[in-house]
Amino acid sequence: MKTNKLLIAIDGPAGVGKTSVGKALALKYGLGFLSTGIMYRCLGWKALNSKVNLQDEEQVYQVAKNIVWDFEKEEDSNLRVLIDGQYLGDSLLSEEVARAASITSALPKARAVITEKQKALALEGGIVMEGRDIGTVIAPKAPLKFYLTASAEARAKRRVLQLKEKGQEANYDEILKSIISRDERDSSRKTAPLKPSEDAILIDTSFLTLEEVINKVLELSRTNAS
């Protein structure tokens, strides 16, 4: 049973350190941690494997509404996401799945299905949620909101290192192009565009180490958490 009902929202584009920061906050305050982007990657993966047209709103909606979601809390506070009883793990980390997630998440009907699930989790409290629309759509009344950002170049370099550490091939130019394209889609979509909420604490992580970002957020959380 959750004893701490605090809700913390962390938003920003991919590659700014949201997951690591979110886990650090969750551990500090005894909360669960959910990277909501994983849910969209699950949708992208499911749509790809269902062989549907990624830009066909009705087809993707049918895929989204039939997914059965489960969440298992791990020792590091992370909420492991399962769809239809399956944990997809590293299969969600490919650039193909990332592109599919960005495309399908921009479709209003499919996005609404996942949005409602995330809103229900936010209402329960006791969680740190990171994504692209937590502070603006999912949990606009969250008492503590952060928006992390960084240049596309800095994020591409981090992504290359992340993939190489996992033994996967990584092309910097392709990843940079993908990040820029994804940012454009996420920022310009009509439904829940990527942008900071007016009351979010903004932090540029371009020239900060991960440890520096975590320490800064932890310090600000102590100052601003009620």
BELMOKA-V586671 format. One record per residue. RES is the residue in one letter. PHI is phi as a letter, one per 40 degrees, with the letter a starting at -180 (999 if undefined). OMEGA is omega in whole degrees, 0 to 359 (NA if undefined). Layout:
res=RES phi=PHI omega=OMEGA
res=RES phi=PHI omega=OMEGA
This chain:
res=M phi=999 omega=180
res=K phi=c omega=178
res=T phi=b omega=178
res=N phi=b omega=184
res=K phi=c omega=180
res=L phi=d omega=177
res=L phi=b omega=180
res=I phi=b omega=180
res=A phi=b omega=176
res=I phi=b omega=180
res=D phi=b omega=177
res=G phi=i omega=179
res=P phi=c omega=180
res=A phi=c omega=173
res=G phi=g omega=180
res=V phi=b omega=178
res=G phi=g omega=184
res=K phi=c omega=183
res=T phi=c omega=180
res=S phi=c omega=178
res=V phi=c omega=181
res=G phi=c omega=179
res=K phi=c omega=179
res=A phi=c omega=178
res=L phi=c omega=181
res=A phi=c omega=179
res=L phi=c omega=182
res=K phi=c omega=185
res=Y phi=b omega=179
res=G phi=g omega=183
res=L phi=b omega=169
res=G phi=c omega=178
res=F phi=b omega=178
res=L phi=b omega=171
res=S phi=c omega=187
res=T phi=c omega=177
res=G phi=c omega=178
res=I phi=c omega=180
res=M phi=c omega=178
res=Y phi=c omega=175
res=R phi=c omega=176
res=C phi=c omega=178
res=L phi=c omega=178
res=G phi=c omega=179
res=W phi=c omega=182
res=K phi=c omega=180
res=A phi=c omega=178
res=L phi=c omega=183
res=N phi=c omega=175
res=S phi=c omega=177
res=K phi=g omega=178
res=V phi=c omega=175
res=N phi=c omega=185
res=L phi=c omega=181
res=Q phi=b omega=178
res=D phi=c omega=188
res=E phi=d omega=183
res=E phi=c omega=179
res=Q phi=c omega=181
res=V phi=c omega=177
res=Y phi=c omega=179
res=Q phi=c omega=177
res=V phi=c omega=184
res=A phi=c omega=186
res=K phi=c omega=181
res=N phi=c omega=177
res=I phi=c omega=174
res=V phi=b omega=184
res=W phi=c omega=172
res=D phi=b omega=182
res=F phi=b omega=181
res=E phi=b omega=181
res=K phi=c omega=180
res=E phi=c omega=185
res=E phi=c omega=180
res=D phi=c omega=179
res=S phi=g omega=180
res=N phi=c omega=175
res=L phi=c omega=178
res=R phi=c omega=183
res=V phi=c omega=176
res=L phi=b omega=174
res=I phi=b omega=182
res=D phi=f omega=178
res=G phi=g omega=184
res=Q phi=b omega=173
res=Y phi=c omega=188
res=L phi=c omega=174
res=G phi=f omega=186
res=D phi=c omega=178
res=S phi=c omega=179
res=L phi=c omega=188
res=L phi=c omega=182
res=S phi=c omega=178
res=E phi=c omega=178
res=E phi=c omega=178
res=V phi=c omega=178
res=A phi=c omega=179
res=R phi=c omega=179
res=A phi=c omega=179
res=A phi=c omega=181
res=S phi=c omega=180
res=I phi=c omega=184
res=T phi=c omega=181
res=S phi=c omega=179
res=A phi=c omega=180
res=L phi=c omega=188
res=P phi=d omega=184
res=K phi=c omega=179
res=A phi=c omega=180
res=R phi=c omega=182
res=A phi=c omega=179
res=V phi=c omega=182
res=I phi=c omega=178
res=T phi=d omega=180
res=E phi=c omega=178
res=K phi=c omega=181
res=Q phi=c omega=178
res=K phi=c omega=179
res=A phi=c omega=178
res=L phi=c omega=180
res=A phi=c omega=180
res=L phi=c omega=178
res=E phi=c omega=181
res=G phi=g omega=180
res=G phi=g omega=187
res=I phi=a omega=168
res=V phi=b omega=180
res=M phi=b omega=177
res=E phi=b omega=180
res=G phi=i omega=181
res=R phi=b omega=182
res=D phi=a omega=183
res=I phi=c omega=183
res=G phi=c omega=182
res=T phi=c omega=186
res=V phi=b omega=187
res=I phi=c omega=184
res=A phi=b omega=183
res=P phi=c omega=180
res=K phi=b omega=178
res=A phi=d omega=183
res=P phi=c omega=182
res=L phi=b omega=183
res=K phi=b omega=175
res=F phi=b omega=173
res=Y phi=b omega=180
res=L phi=c omega=179
res=T phi=a omega=178
res=A phi=a omega=179
res=S phi=c omega=179
res=A phi=c omega=181
res=E phi=c omega=179
res=A phi=c omega=181
res=R phi=c omega=178
res=A phi=c omega=179
res=K phi=c omega=179
res=R phi=c omega=181
res=R phi=c omega=178
res=V phi=c omega=180
res=L phi=c omega=180
res=Q phi=c omega=181
res=L phi=c omega=180
res=K phi=c omega=178
res=E phi=c omega=179
res=K phi=c omega=178
res=G phi=g omega=180
res=Q phi=b omega=178
res=E phi=c omega=182
res=A phi=a omega=177
res=N phi=b omega=185
res=Y phi=d omega=183
res=D phi=c omega=179
res=E phi=c omega=180
res=I phi=c omega=178
res=L phi=c omega=179
res=K phi=c omega=180
res=S phi=c omega=180
res=I phi=c omega=180
res=I phi=c omega=179
res=S phi=c omega=180
res=R phi=c omega=178
res=D phi=d omega=180
res=E phi=c omega=179
res=R phi=c omega=184
res=D phi=c omega=183
res=S phi=c omega=186
res=S phi=b omega=181
res=R phi=c omega=182
res=K phi=c omega=182
res=T phi=c omega=176
res=A phi=f omega=179
res=P phi=c omega=178
res=L phi=c omega=176
res=K phi=a omega=179
res=P phi=c omega=173
res=S phi=c omega=185
res=E phi=c omega=183
res=D phi=b omega=180
res=A phi=c omega=174
res=I phi=c omega=184
res=L phi=c omega=178
res=I phi=b omega=176
res=D phi=c omega=184
res=T phi=c omega=187
res=S phi=d omega=185
res=F phi=b omega=178
res=L phi=b omega=172
res=T phi=c omega=179
res=L phi=d omega=179
res=E phi=c omega=179
res=E phi=c omega=179
res=V phi=c omega=180
res=I phi=d omega=180
res=N phi=c omega=180
res=K phi=c omega=180
res=V phi=c omega=179
res=L phi=c omega=178
res=E phi=c omega=179
res=L phi=c omega=179
res=S phi=c omega=178
res=R phi=c omega=182
res=T phi=c omega=189
res=N phi=b omega=181
res=A phi=c omega=180
res=S phi=c omega=NA
